[in-house]
Amino acid sequence: MSKVVVVLEGGLVDAVYSDDPGVEVAILDQDVFDDIYPKLDLDNFFQPQLDPTLSVLQQWQDRKARHQATARPDDEV
């Protein structure tokens, strides 16, 4: 079984997807060293949502392309 570790620093994870059912993921909060109330429960491995075609990635790429096609050069990214 493959394992993936995602380390966050000031961010949130909304969802995790994989095209491989044999993957386990752990989310680690980098702020655990600085926070008064650290999220110590984020170190458990779990299986991500199975998306064999990674359609969520294609949706993101489509949205990004539409945004880049309509963004003006002086717009902030």
C-alpha positions, 0 to 999 in steps of 0.5 A: 500500500502506498502512503501520501503525507500532506503537510499543511501550513495555514491551509485547509483540505476540502477533499482528497482523491486518488486514482489508485485504491491502494493509497493511504493519506495522512494530513499533518498540520505544520502549525502544531508547533505554534498553535495554542490549540493544535489539531493533533488528530490530523495524523491518522492515515485514511483512504482518499475518495476513489476517482479512477479518471481523476475527473476532479483534476480535469474540472480544476484544469478546465476552470483554471483555463477559463479563468486564464482566458478571461483574465486581463494582464493587470489582474492579480493572480 
